[in-house]
């Protein structure tokens, strides 16, 4: 377990903080780097400005400051021009790490900083002086790729690096979705409550492990896939895609191409779609949404009928459920499976065996019907 914690820097930290920069500057000088952090940089004014912008952080051990860094999400003007190379990706949002310093006697500060930053946004950038051998070693050791040379505000060159983490969920993204998206499912019918969305998320993430995909895109697609139910079931997949495209919050983490891919996947997830999903992302969420467990499928069918056709009597609900199950899941049904890594095929065969045995299907229907009534 990491012994360090991270929090925003406050102005009351300055007296304890500034000696860290002196210590780190001395390490640079002792290792042949005489040209970085000159003329008192970073000054108290620079750090105070970082604090006011809420981009300065301290790394603490048992309440004492062991390290510090600045982390800024958004385009950095000094990164607009790069020579002798190119960025891994220059369209997606990124965060930049600056002004890392540590207190004497502490180790693992850089690793702690990078680990935390990688959980904030998938794409990270960092730069350092060509003479900063220690930092160059740490940067490459932790997976950053050298992209070229950039020039900072005073015109001096720096070696620039980028890393894109496709396999770690972004904490601010998941927090946003947990607080603002998933609770909206509780407004939908019993078959599409928040529990259903969470199941599709879990299934999608599990399936994603078998493919070269970005986990934050998979998570977001699954979270938004049924949001269009606010406009009714018939067009919900289309409306869900529009919601993805129009949610400006998502542009904090994704570029236009990723947004379009996610919207397509959301639109393609519907079982009754007349075309195959256009991308692997669409196949993942479509397969995850099937979530074929015979008893759960029958229960959801009953719940949907009770919620959307309350005028139907008991026997009419049975006929509707039987017809729907045969039309969608029966041996000649329209439901298609897309990925072999799920257990949907096996479960679909189990469900079809139940559907084929009308007596067994009726018995399960009755239990679900009266269970739903008693609730």
TORKOL-4160 file (C-alpha; in steps of 0.2 Angstrom, whole numbers, padded with zeros to 4 digits, m for minus):
375
<pt num="1" X="0000" Y="0000" Z="0000"/>
<pt num="2" X="0006" Y="0017" Z="m0005"/>
<pt num="3" X="0012" Y="0027" Z="0011"/>
<pt num="4" X="0008" Y="0044" Z="0003"/>
<pt num="5" X="m0007" Y="0054" Z="0001"/>
<pt num="6" X="m0011" Y="0068" Z="m0011"/>
<pt num="7" X="m0020" Y="0084" Z="m0008"/>
<pt num="8" X="m0022" Y="0102" Z="m0015"/>
<pt num="9" X="m0008" Y="0114" Z="m0009"/>
<pt num="10" X="m0013" Y="0129" Z="0002"/>
<pt num="11" X="m0004" Y="0145" Z="0005"/>
<pt num="12" X="m0001" Y="0139" Z="0023"/>
<pt num="13" X="0010" Y="0126" Z="0015"/>
<pt num="14" X="0022" Y="0138" Z="0007"/>
<pt num="15" X="0035" Y="0139" Z="0021"/>
<pt num="16" X="0037" Y="0120" Z="0021"/>
<pt num="17" X="0036" Y="0119" Z="0003"/>
<pt num="18" X="0049" Y="0130" Z="m0004"/>
<pt num="19" X="0064" Y="0121" Z="0003"/>
<pt num="20" X="0058" Y="0106" Z="m0007"/>
<pt num="21" X="0063" Y="0116" Z="m0023"/>
<pt num="22" X="0079" Y="0121" Z="m0015"/>
<pt num="23" X="0083" Y="0102" Z="m0012"/>
<pt num="24" X="0078" Y="0097" Z="m0029"/>
<pt num="25" X="0088" Y="0111" Z="m0037"/>
<pt num="26" X="0103" Y="0105" Z="m0027"/>
<pt num="27" X="0101" Y="0087" Z="m0034"/>
<pt num="28" X="0101" Y="0094" Z="m0052"/>
<pt num="29" X="0117" Y="0104" Z="m0049"/>
<pt num="30" X="0125" Y="0089" Z="m0041"/>
<pt num="31" X="0121" Y="0078" Z="m0056"/>
<pt num="32" X="0127" Y="0090" Z="m0070"/>
<pt num="33" X="0111" Y="0099" Z="m0073"/>
<pt num="34" X="0116" Y="0118" Z="m0071"/>
<pt num="35" X="0103" Y="0125" Z="m0083"/>
<pt num="36" X="0086" Y="0120" Z="m0076"/>
<pt num="37" X="0077" Y="0130" Z="m0062"/>
<pt num="38" X="0088" Y="0145" Z="m0063"/>
<pt num="39" X="0086" Y="0162" Z="m0056"/>
<pt num="40" X="0075" Y="0156" Z="m0041"/>
<pt num="41" X="0063" Y="0147" Z="m0052"/>
<pt num="42" X="0050" Y="0141" Z="m0046"/>
<pt num="43" X="0047" Y="0156" Z="m0036"/>
<pt num="44" X="0035" Y="0159" Z="m0022"/>
<pt num="45" X="0024" Y="0169" Z="m0034"/>
<pt num="46" X="0024" Y="0155" Z="m0046"/>
<pt num="47" X="0018" Y="0142" Z="m0033"/>
<pt num="48" X="0006" Y="0154" Z="m0026"/>
<pt num="49" X="m0002" Y="0157" Z="m0043"/>
<pt num="50" X="m0003" Y="0138" Z="m0045"/>
<pt num="51" X="m0012" Y="0137" Z="m0028"/>
<pt num="52" X="m0025" Y="0150" Z="m0033"/>
<pt num="53" X="m0028" Y="0140" Z="m0049"/>
<pt num="54" X="m0030" Y="0124" Z="m0039"/>
<pt num="55" X="m0016" Y="0115" Z="m0049"/>
<pt num="56" X="m0003" Y="0113" Z="m0036"/>
<pt num="57" X="m0003" Y="0097" Z="m0025"/>
<pt num="58" X="0007" Y="0091" Z="m0011"/>
<pt num="59" X="0012" Y="0073" Z="m0007"/>
<pt num="60" X="0011" Y="0069" Z="0012"/>
<pt num="61" X="0017" Y="0056" Z="0023"/>
<pt num="62" X="0009" Y="0056" Z="0040"/>
<pt num="63" X="0003" Y="0074" Z="0038"/>
<pt num="64" X="0021" Y="0080" Z="0033"/>
<pt num="65" X="0025" Y="0086" Z="0016"/>
<pt num="66" X="0036" Y="0074" Z="0006"/>
<pt num="67" X="0034" Y="0081" Z="m0011"/>
<pt num="68" X="0025" Y="0092" Z="m0023"/>
<pt num="69" X="0020" Y="0094" Z="m0041"/>
<pt num="70" X="0008" Y="0105" Z="m0052"/>
<pt num="71" X="m0004" Y="0096" Z="m0063"/>
<pt num="72" X="m0013" Y="0106" Z="m0076"/>
<pt num="73" X="m0027" Y="0099" Z="m0088"/>
<pt num="74" X="m0029" Y="0108" Z="m0104"/>
<pt num="75" X="m0019" Y="0113" Z="m0119"/>
<pt num="76" X="m0001" Y="0120" Z="m0114"/>
<pt num="77" X="0004" Y="0134" Z="m0126"/>
<pt num="78" X="0022" Y="0128" Z="m0125"/>
<pt num="79" X="0017" Y="0111" Z="m0132"/>
<pt num="80" X="0009" Y="0119" Z="m0148"/>
<pt num="81" X="0025" Y="0117" Z="m0158"/>
<pt num="82" X="0036" Y="0102" Z="m0157"/>
<pt num="83" X="0051" Y="0098" Z="m0167"/>
<pt num="84" X="0061" Y="0082" Z="m0171"/>
<pt num="85" X="0046" Y="0072" Z="m0168"/>
<pt num="86" X="0027" Y="0072" Z="m0164"/>
<pt num="87" X="0015" Y="0069" Z="m0150"/>
<pt num="88" X="0007" Y="0052" Z="m0149"/>
<pt num="89" X="m0009" Y="0060" Z="m0150"/>
<pt num="90" X="m0013" Y="0079" Z="m0152"/>
<pt num="91" X="m0032" Y="0079" Z="m0152"/>
<pt num="92" X="m0037" Y="0072" Z="m0136"/>
<pt num="93" X="m0037" Y="0081" Z="m0119"/>
<pt num="94" X="m0022" Y="0079" Z="m0109"/>
<pt num="95" X="m0014" Y="0084" Z="m0092"/>
<pt num="96" X="0003" Y="0091" Z="m0090"/>
<pt num="97" X="0015" Y="0088" Z="m0075"/>
<pt num="98" X="0026" Y="0102" Z="m0070"/>
<pt num="99" X="0037" Y="0107" Z="m0055"/>
<pt num="100" X="0040" Y="0090" Z="m0046"/>
<pt num="101" X="0050" Y="0092" Z="m0031"/>
<pt num="102" X="0054" Y="0081" Z="m0016"/>
<pt num="103" X="0059" Y="0083" Z="0002"/>
<pt num="104" X="0076" Y="0075" Z="0008"/>
<pt num="105" X="0075" Y="0057" Z="0013"/>
<pt num="106" X="0059" Y="0053" Z="0004"/>
<pt num="107" X="0058" Y="0041" Z="m0011"/>
<pt num="108" X="0045" Y="0036" Z="m0023"/>
<pt num="109" X="0038" Y="0054" Z="m0025"/>
<pt num="110" X="0039" Y="0053" Z="m0044"/>
<pt num="111" X="0030" Y="0036" Z="m0045"/>
<pt num="112" X="0016" Y="0042" Z="m0033"/>
<pt num="113" X="0014" Y="0058" Z="m0043"/>
<pt num="114" X="0013" Y="0049" Z="m0060"/>
<pt num="115" X="0001" Y="0035" Z="m0053"/>
<pt num="116" X="m0011" Y="0048" Z="m0046"/>
<pt num="117" X="m0010" Y="0058" Z="m0062"/>
<pt num="118" X="m0014" Y="0043" Z="m0073"/>
<pt num="119" X="m0030" Y="0041" Z="m0063"/>
<pt num="120" X="m0036" Y="0059" Z="m0068"/>
<pt num="121" X="m0035" Y="0058" Z="m0087"/>
<pt num="122" X="m0028" Y="0045" Z="m0099"/>
<pt num="123" X="m0016" Y="0056" Z="m0109"/>
<pt num="124" X="m0002" Y="0064" Z="m0099"/>
<pt num="125" X="0013" Y="0075" Z="m0105"/>
<pt num="126" X="0029" Y="0080" Z="m0096"/>
<pt num="127" X="0045" Y="0089" Z="m0101"/>
<pt num="128" X="0062" Y="0091" Z="m0094"/>
<pt num="129" X="0079" Y="0098" Z="m0098"/>
<pt num="130" X="0091" Y="0087" Z="m0108"/>
<pt num="131" X="0104" Y="0087" Z="m0094"/>
<pt num="132" X="0091" Y="0081" Z="m0081"/>
<pt num="133" X="0097" Y="0063" Z="m0082"/>
<pt num="134" X="0088" Y="0058" Z="m0066"/>
<pt num="135" X="0071" Y="0064" Z="m0072"/>
<pt num="136" X="0074" Y="0058" Z="m0090"/>
<pt num="137" X="0077" Y="0040" Z="m0082"/>
<pt num="138" X="0061" Y="0041" Z="m0071"/>
<pt num="139" X="0051" Y="0047" Z="m0086"/>
<pt num="140" X="0055" Y="0033" Z="m0097"/>
<pt num="141" X="0055" Y="0021" Z="m0083"/>
<pt num="142" X="0037" Y="0024" Z="m0080"/>
<pt num="143" X="0031" Y="0022" Z="m0098"/>
<pt num="144" X="0032" Y="0039" Z="m0106"/>
<pt num="145" X="0038" Y="0040" Z="m0124"/>
<pt num="146" X="0049" Y="0053" Z="m0131"/>
<pt num="147" X="0040" Y="0064" Z="m0143"/>
<pt num="148" X="0052" Y="0078" Z="m0148"/>
<pt num="149" X="0059" Y="0095" Z="m0142"/>
<pt num="150" X="0048" Y="0109" Z="m0136"/>
<pt num="151" X="0052" Y="0127" Z="m0131"/>
<pt num="152" X="0047" Y="0134" Z="m0115"/>
<pt num="153" X="0042" Y="0153" Z="m0112"/>
<pt num="154" X="0060" Y="0159" Z="m0111"/>
<pt num="155" X="0065" Y="0150" Z="m0127"/>
<pt num="156" X="0075" Y="0136" Z="m0120"/>
<pt num="157" X="0073" Y="0118" Z="m0126"/>
<pt num="158" X="0065" Y="0104" Z="m0117"/>
<pt num="159" X="0063" Y="0086" Z="m0120"/>
<pt num="160" X="0045" Y="0082" Z="m0122"/>
<pt num="161" X="0036" Y="0065" Z="m0118"/>
<pt num="162" X="0018" Y="0058" Z="m0118"/>
<pt num="163" X="0009" Y="0043" Z="m0111"/>
<pt num="164" X="m0008" Y="0037" Z="m0115"/>
<pt num="165" X="m0016" Y="0025" Z="m0103"/>
<pt num="166" X="m0029" Y="0015" Z="m0111"/>
<pt num="167" X="m0032" Y="0003" Z="m0097"/>
<pt num="168" X="m0035" Y="0013" Z="m0081"/>
<pt num="169" X="m0052" Y="0020" Z="m0077"/>
<pt num="170" X="m0052" Y="0039" Z="m0075"/>
<pt num="171" X="m0057" Y="0044" Z="m0057"/>
<pt num="172" X="m0065" Y="0061" Z="m0062"/>
<pt num="173" X="m0075" Y="0053" Z="m0076"/>
<pt num="174" X="m0082" Y="0038" Z="m0066"/>
<pt num="175" X="m0086" Y="0051" Z="m0052"/>
<pt num="176" X="m0096" Y="0062" Z="m0065"/>
<pt num="177" X="m0105" Y="0047" Z="m0071"/>
<pt num="178" X="m0109" Y="0040" Z="m0054"/>
<pt num="179" X="m0116" Y="0056" Z="m0048"/>
<pt num="180" X="m0125" Y="0063" Z="m0064"/>
<pt num="181" X="m0128" Y="0049" Z="m0076"/>
<pt num="182" X="m0132" Y="0032" Z="m0067"/>
<pt num="183" X="m0145" Y="0040" Z="m0055"/>
<pt num="184" X="m0156" Y="0044" Z="m0070"/>
<pt num="185" X="m0159" Y="0026" Z="m0073"/>
<pt num="186" X="m0169" Y="0026" Z="m0058"/>
<pt num="187" X="m0182" Y="0036" Z="m0067"/>
<pt num="188" X="m0185" Y="0022" Z="m0080"/>
<pt num="189" X="m0195" Y="0006" Z="m0079"/>
<pt num="190" X="m0191" Y="m0009" Z="m0068"/>
<pt num="191" X="m0181" Y="m0018" Z="m0082"/>
<pt num="192" X="m0170" Y="m0003" Z="m0085"/>
<pt num="193" X="m0166" Y="0003" Z="m0068"/>
<pt num="194" X="m0148" Y="0008" Z="m0062"/>
<pt num="195" X="m0145" Y="m0010" Z="m0058"/>
<pt num="196" X="m0146" Y="m0014" Z="m0076"/>
<pt num="197" X="m0134" Y="m0001" Z="m0081"/>
<pt num="198" X="m0122" Y="m0006" Z="m0069"/>
<pt num="199" X="m0123" Y="m0024" Z="m0075"/>
<pt num="200" X="m0120" Y="m0019" Z="m0093"/>
<pt num="201" X="m0105" Y="m0009" Z="m0087"/>
<pt num="202" X="m0098" Y="m0024" Z="m0077"/>
<pt num="203" X="m0101" Y="m0035" Z="m0092"/>
<pt num="204" X="m0093" Y="m0023" Z="m0104"/>
<pt num="205" X="m0077" Y="m0021" Z="m0094"/>
<pt num="206" X="m0075" Y="m0039" Z="m0092"/>
<pt num="207" X="m0077" Y="m0042" Z="m0111"/>
<pt num="208" X="m0065" Y="m0027" Z="m0115"/>
<pt num="209" X="m0051" Y="m0037" Z="m0107"/>
<pt num="210" X="m0051" Y="m0048" Z="m0123"/>
<pt num="211" X="m0049" Y="m0033" Z="m0135"/>
<pt num="212" X="m0037" Y="m0019" Z="m0139"/>
<pt num="213" X="m0049" Y="m0005" Z="m0133"/>
<pt num="214" X="m0049" Y="0010" Z="m0121"/>
<pt num="215" X="m0057" Y="0006" Z="m0105"/>
<pt num="216" X="m0064" Y="0023" Z="m0102"/>
<pt num="217" X="m0073" Y="0023" Z="m0118"/>
<pt num="218" X="m0080" Y="0006" Z="m0114"/>
<pt num="219" X="m0086" Y="0012" Z="m0097"/>
<pt num="220" X="m0094" Y="0027" Z="m0104"/>
<pt num="221" X="m0103" Y="0018" Z="m0118"/>
<pt num="222" X="m0111" Y="0006" Z="m0106"/>
<pt num="223" X="m0116" Y="0020" Z="m0094"/>
<pt num="224" X="m0125" Y="0030" Z="m0108"/>
<pt num="225" X="m0132" Y="0016" Z="m0118"/>
<pt num="226" X="m0150" Y="0017" Z="m0112"/>
<pt num="227" X="m0151" Y="0035" Z="m0107"/>
<pt num="228" X="m0162" Y="0039" Z="m0122"/>
<pt num="229" X="m0176" Y="0030" Z="m0113"/>
<pt num="230" X="m0181" Y="0047" Z="m0108"/>
<pt num="231" X="m0189" Y="0049" Z="m0125"/>
<pt num="232" X="m0197" Y="0031" Z="m0126"/>
<pt num="233" X="m0191" Y="0014" Z="m0131"/>
<pt num="234" X="m0193" Y="0015" Z="m0150"/>
<pt num="235" X="m0180" Y="0028" Z="m0153"/>
<pt num="236" X="m0170" Y="0026" Z="m0137"/>
<pt num="237" X="m0154" Y="0020" Z="m0145"/>
<pt num="238" X="m0154" Y="0035" Z="m0157"/>
<pt num="239" X="m0158" Y="0047" Z="m0143"/>
<pt num="240" X="m0144" Y="0039" Z="m0132"/>
<pt num="241" X="m0132" Y="0042" Z="m0146"/>
<pt num="242" X="m0137" Y="0061" Z="m0147"/>
<pt num="243" X="m0135" Y="0062" Z="m0128"/>
<pt num="244" X="m0117" Y="0056" Z="m0130"/>
<pt num="245" X="m0113" Y="0068" Z="m0144"/>
<pt num="246" X="m0121" Y="0083" Z="m0135"/>
<pt num="247" X="m0114" Y="0080" Z="m0117"/>
<pt num="248" X="m0100" Y="0094" Z="m0116"/>
<pt num="249" X="m0094" Y="0086" Z="m0100"/>
<pt num="250" X="m0087" Y="0071" Z="m0110"/>
<pt num="251" X="m0076" Y="0083" Z="m0120"/>
<pt num="252" X="m0065" Y="0084" Z="m0104"/>
<pt num="253" X="m0059" Y="0067" Z="m0107"/>
<pt num="254" X="m0062" Y="0062" Z="m0125"/>
<pt num="255" X="m0059" Y="0070" Z="m0142"/>
<pt num="256" X="m0071" Y="0072" Z="m0157"/>
<pt num="257" X="m0067" Y="0055" Z="m0165"/>
<pt num="258" X="m0069" Y="0046" Z="m0148"/>
<pt num="259" X="m0086" Y="0054" Z="m0145"/>
<pt num="260" X="m0092" Y="0049" Z="m0162"/>
<pt num="261" X="m0086" Y="0031" Z="m0160"/>
<pt num="262" X="m0095" Y="0030" Z="m0143"/>
<pt num="263" X="m0111" Y="0038" Z="m0150"/>
<pt num="264" X="m0111" Y="0025" Z="m0164"/>
<pt num="265" X="m0108" Y="0011" Z="m0151"/>
<pt num="266" X="m0123" Y="0017" Z="m0141"/>
<pt num="267" X="m0134" Y="0018" Z="m0156"/>
<pt num="268" X="m0129" Y="0001" Z="m0162"/>
<pt num="269" X="m0132" Y="m0009" Z="m0146"/>
<pt num="270" X="m0150" Y="m0012" Z="m0149"/>
<pt num="271" X="m0154" Y="m0031" Z="m0151"/>
<pt num="272" X="m0167" Y="m0027" Z="m0165"/>
<pt num="273" X="m0155" Y="m0016" Z="m0175"/>
<pt num="274" X="m0155" Y="m0020" Z="m0194"/>
<pt num="275" X="m0136" Y="m0019" Z="m0195"/>
<pt num="276" X="m0121" Y="m0026" Z="m0186"/>
<pt num="277" X="m0112" Y="m0014" Z="m0174"/>
<pt num="278" X="m0100" Y="m0004" Z="m0183"/>
<pt num="279" X="m0085" Y="m0005" Z="m0171"/>
<pt num="280" X="m0079" Y="m0017" Z="m0158"/>
<pt num="281" X="m0085" Y="m0005" Z="m0145"/>
<pt num="282" X="m0103" Y="m0007" Z="m0152"/>
<pt num="283" X="m0101" Y="m0026" Z="m0151"/>
<pt num="284" X="m0095" Y="m0025" Z="m0133"/>
<pt num="285" X="m0109" Y="m0015" Z="m0127"/>
<pt num="286" X="m0122" Y="m0025" Z="m0137"/>
<pt num="287" X="m0115" Y="m0042" Z="m0130"/>
<pt num="288" X="m0114" Y="m0035" Z="m0113"/>
<pt num="289" X="m0132" Y="m0028" Z="m0114"/>
<pt num="290" X="m0139" Y="m0046" Z="m0119"/>
<pt num="291" X="m0134" Y="m0052" Z="m0101"/>
<pt num="292" X="m0144" Y="m0068" Z="m0104"/>
<pt num="293" X="m0149" Y="m0076" Z="m0088"/>
<pt num="294" X="m0165" Y="m0085" Z="m0092"/>
<pt num="295" X="m0174" Y="m0081" Z="m0076"/>
<pt num="296" X="m0169" Y="m0062" Z="m0077"/>
<pt num="297" X="m0174" Y="m0061" Z="m0095"/>
<pt num="298" X="m0191" Y="m0068" Z="m0091"/>
<pt num="299" X="m0193" Y="m0057" Z="m0076"/>
<pt num="300" X="m0188" Y="m0041" Z="m0086"/>
<pt num="301" X="m0200" Y="m0046" Z="m0099"/>
<pt num="302" X="m0214" Y="m0047" Z="m0087"/>
<pt num="303" X="m0209" Y="m0031" Z="m0078"/>
<pt num="304" X="m0209" Y="m0022" Z="m0095"/>
<pt num="305" X="m0226" Y="m0028" Z="m0099"/>
<pt num="306" X="m0233" Y="m0023" Z="m0082"/>
<pt num="307" X="m0225" Y="m0005" Z="m0083"/>
<pt num="308" X="m0229" Y="m0001" Z="m0101"/>
<pt num="309" X="m0245" Y="m0010" Z="m0104"/>
<pt num="310" X="m0254" Y="m0009" Z="m0087"/>
<pt num="311" X="m0271" Y="m0010" Z="m0096"/>
<pt num="312" X="m0268" Y="m0028" Z="m0101"/>
<pt num="313" X="m0275" Y="m0042" Z="m0089"/>
<pt num="314" X="m0266" Y="m0057" Z="m0082"/>
<pt num="315" X="m0269" Y="m0068" Z="m0097"/>
<pt num="316" X="m0265" Y="m0054" Z="m0110"/>
<pt num="317" X="m0249" Y="m0051" Z="m0101"/>
<pt num="318" X="m0244" Y="m0069" Z="m0103"/>
<pt num="319" X="m0248" Y="m0069" Z="m0122"/>
<pt num="320" X="m0238" Y="m0053" Z="m0124"/>
<pt num="321" X="m0223" Y="m0060" Z="m0114"/>
<pt num="322" X="m0223" Y="m0077" Z="m0123"/>
<pt num="323" X="m0224" Y="m0068" Z="m0140"/>
<pt num="324" X="m0210" Y="m0056" Z="m0136"/>
<pt num="325" X="m0199" Y="m0070" Z="m0129"/>
<pt num="326" X="m0201" Y="m0080" Z="m0145"/>
<pt num="327" X="m0199" Y="m0065" Z="m0156"/>
<pt num="328" X="m0183" Y="m0060" Z="m0148"/>
<pt num="329" X="m0175" Y="m0075" Z="m0140"/>
<pt num="330" X="m0183" Y="m0090" Z="m0149"/>
<pt num="331" X="m0174" Y="m0101" Z="m0161"/>
<pt num="332" X="m0180" Y="m0090" Z="m0175"/>
<pt num="333" X="m0178" Y="m0074" Z="m0165"/>
<pt num="334" X="m0170" Y="m0058" Z="m0171"/>
<pt num="335" X="m0157" Y="m0057" Z="m0156"/>
<pt num="336" X="m0139" Y="m0059" Z="m0162"/>
<pt num="337" X="m0123" Y="m0062" Z="m0152"/>
<pt num="338" X="m0107" Y="m0054" Z="m0157"/>
<pt num="339" X="m0093" Y="m0060" Z="m0146"/>
<pt num="340" X="m0088" Y="m0078" Z="m0141"/>
<pt num="341" X="m0080" Y="m0073" Z="m0125"/>
<pt num="342" X="m0096" Y="m0071" Z="m0116"/>
<pt num="343" X="m0107" Y="m0085" Z="m0109"/>
<pt num="344" X="m0122" Y="m0078" Z="m0118"/>
<pt num="345" X="m0123" Y="m0092" Z="m0131"/>
<pt num="346" X="m0124" Y="m0106" Z="m0118"/>
<pt num="347" X="m0137" Y="m0096" Z="m0108"/>
<pt num="348" X="m0147" Y="m0092" Z="m0124"/>
<pt num="349" X="m0148" Y="m0111" Z="m0127"/>
<pt num="350" X="m0155" Y="m0113" Z="m0109"/>
<pt num="351" X="m0168" Y="m0099" Z="m0112"/>
<pt num="352" X="m0173" Y="m0107" Z="m0128"/>
<pt num="353" X="m0176" Y="m0124" Z="m0120"/>
<pt num="354" X="m0188" Y="m0115" Z="m0108"/>
<pt num="355" X="m0197" Y="m0106" Z="m0122"/>
<pt num="356" X="m0199" Y="m0122" Z="m0131"/>
<pt num="357" X="m0207" Y="m0130" Z="m0116"/>
<pt num="358" X="m0223" Y="m0119" Z="m0114"/>
<pt num="359" X="m0228" Y="m0127" Z="m0098"/>
<pt num="360" X="m0211" Y="m0123" Z="m0090"/>
<pt num="361" X="m0212" Y="m0105" Z="m0097"/>
<pt num="362" X="m0229" Y="m0102" Z="m0090"/>
<pt num="363" X="m0224" Y="m0108" Z="m0073"/>
<pt num="364" X="m0210" Y="m0096" Z="m0072"/>
<pt num="365" X="m0221" Y="m0082" Z="m0079"/>
<pt num="366" X="m0233" Y="m0084" Z="m0065"/>
<pt num="367" X="m0220" Y="m0083" Z="m0052"/>
<pt num="368" X="m0213" Y="m0067" Z="m0060"/>
<pt num="369" X="m0230" Y="m0060" Z="m0062"/>
<pt num="370" X="m0235" Y="m0062" Z="m0044"/>
<pt num="371" X="m0218" Y="m0057" Z="m0037"/>
<pt num="372" X="m0220" Y="m0041" Z="m0047"/>
<pt num="373" X="m0237" Y="m0039" Z="m0041"/>
<pt num="374" X="m0233" Y="m0041" Z="m0023"/>
<pt num="375" X="m0219" Y="m0028" Z="m0024"/>
